[in-house]
Amino acid sequence: MRLNPKSEDRIIKLATQLNYRLNEGGGEAFYELGISNDGLPVGITEEEARRSLEIIDRIVESLGAKYMIVRKEKATRGYVYELLIRKTIDVPPIQISVVMLGNVDAGKSTLKGVLVSGMLDDGDGLAMSQVARYLHELKFRRSSSITYHILGFDDLGASVNDGLQGYNESGIYLRSSKVIVLVDLAGHERYLKTTLKGILGSIPDYAALIVAGNAGPIGSFREHLGISVALGIPSFIVITKIDMTPKEVLSSNIRKATEILKLPGVNKIPFPVKSENDCAIAARNMPHGRVVPIFLISNVTGEGLDLLKRFLNLLPPRLNWSDKGKEKFLTYVDDKFNVSGVGVVVSGLVESGSLSIGQRALLGPFDDGSFRTVRVKSIHVSRVSVERATAGQFATFAITNVEYEEVRKGMVLLNIDSKPRAVRIFKASIRVLHHPTTIKVGYEPVIQLRTIRQPIRLIQSPRPFLRTGDKAEVVFKFIRRPEYIRAGDTFVFREGKTKGLGEITKILE
């Protein structure tokens, strides 16, 4: 299409349509010029494009938004233009969560350090030192914990992090119109429980699978890919260390990765990203989950990083947090702190609703199944003090009327007028992903649901034995304490090499 409205009424109508699309897309929308009513890319001339963009300028200004041209392709009678339009005035930054998965030593933390610090790695751990949480992680060059860092983009799509000296989370947040929350997860098999907690607790929009170019898709790569597929999280692959990998080895490992993506049960379409236009195509197709973009980068030389950053800036929100914001408040406790002069502080992803300073909320369940009224003294998002936290934001809440020792990960903060129920026994539809022998009544795996991690016992099954690939509706019981769970919640259960996926179908008691 081309824009050449004849009247102000037509401009107002176009603005209304675009505003609807922006609200529907969480503050962003792709817009195409040069597409016919039949959906064909016929293109528009340079003069038609100039007039159309003048109209776009007027429309986006009236909506408090800005746009950038993200793709320009030759067509039959000119060019097709693809625009990304983003709201920028009087709104918090658009926020997207990306979990970083991959085998140990694939370069996840180094990549995140390069992205968020704005500096290249020196090949000797410089970038990882910017984001490591513990001393032993620096010593052994391996992450063992979950860390959250943000990568911000301004109105024109430039990385805010690159313009700051070092990593300044609050400065990045305040200067950004879009924020990518990078959740770095442990790659070693021994830390799989931590990795699962990070995936399930952050409800990510997307997953980045990091592969070392010199090693290929080894170790936990297949398992991490399988988890993202099972949970329906769209993924993209970043192949690192291309500066130190011989071409024939790199080509072989790229081929191995693409072959895995095409396997039955995975059934993805690999898409090597080689240009800025490829970035736009890849980003626009990400929410569907079928296309898996592949990036080749070096954290030392910087090769390929510009394309990866452009892609991250263009990634559309996958989850509709605006609708979630209309529901009652819910946050699972992901971490807790005892801050001098402040008291107990809990953090987590706001899954639904909103909560303001001074409001009361319910915290629990405690070991006896009870919930307690607490009051919120302060709220921070990305280290910025805010009056209110809303759905989709990772926030910290300073709360009263509870001792630090009483709080645990897996508890929830709920709307004050909720009528929560602590659950011990529930029915679930499960699928056994892998088990070396059989599962029967009495089996005791560990369940991971959001930030909950607790042993459960299988107390009822329709069949005496369950094996790899089997599906069944069973009954589980929490062993240690009741938890806050709901019908429809998805969980993972594991014990040794046994792994399974489940969905809660009914709360029993």
C-alpha angles and dihedrals in degrees: 000000000000126000117235106138118187098211146023089251089062091051090050090051092050090048091051091050092049092047089054091052091048092052091046091050096050094256099323136082137175115229127192130205120194099036117126124227087259091058095253120142098236095150134214132250124256091256093049089049091052092052092044093051090050088058091046088053091056094045098048092045090056090052097047091247140121134209140210130197105241101173138022118184131180112248139174099286103013133317139327113225124203117199131192110212118195133183110237110165126086094346131107115249117282104256127210126178121217121182115209113220133173146112121301113280092019090123102253097141092040091053091048091048091053093048098048100035097046091226131107123242121257094216090252105080101282095131094044090052088064093062107024115122101198136036093237089057089060092044096052097027090232130116116229099172142052114264129184123206130162133228112200132201127197129222092282096046098257119142110258091199092064092062096054131080104244126331112321108170099188092045091051093048094049093049098045134092090189129029128196111203106211111203109197113203132191116265101199118100091233089064096048091116089058091047092051091049089054093050097045096038098050098046090215126212091214144001126228112207108204118206126183108233093218095049104033128204098335137140115007095002094099092045093049091047090049092051092050091048093047092049093044096242112153111233142200129193127231115193110202137191094044089147092066100035122094111240095242092051092047092049091049093050093047088053091050091051093049091048090055090050090055095051119119109268091031099051099169131156112236113219117188108210111219105152144030090258089055089055091057093047092047095047094048092052097045100092091062090061098216099098118068112196115211122210128191113208144163119211090198103049097025093234111159095006094110091058092047092050091047090051092049090050091052097046108121121224108264100191121065100230093166090068091043088053090066092061129081118289118271132167127166111217108247098172141357134213137188104217119194111244091008107058128208116012124183128190137198148123115294099233096183143355125009138267129206135202111275095025123123124235139178119253123195166346096245119195091276091053095254130134124216133209113242132176125228112233099177141354131208130189115190088347091303116123109237135179094225139019118212137194114295096028127114103226143172121220126199105212138186136215097045136088122232092240091055094059121084137175111267095043118119137227109217140184109278093240094051118118099215125189125208109223130212103164128037141164120235142179106230139185120202106224096182137355127159093214130356140311121225141165109302093039110144116201128160115257121215114195118161101314094336116113116173140134116261132189126224103231102166134027133167090226131043092232135027123197139184110306095017122133125204145152107243141167122242132189126204109238104202109030142339120273138201107254135148138208108269095035115135121221143174123224125197142170120174106317092342115109134173143166126225146176123209110239103174140011110226108175 
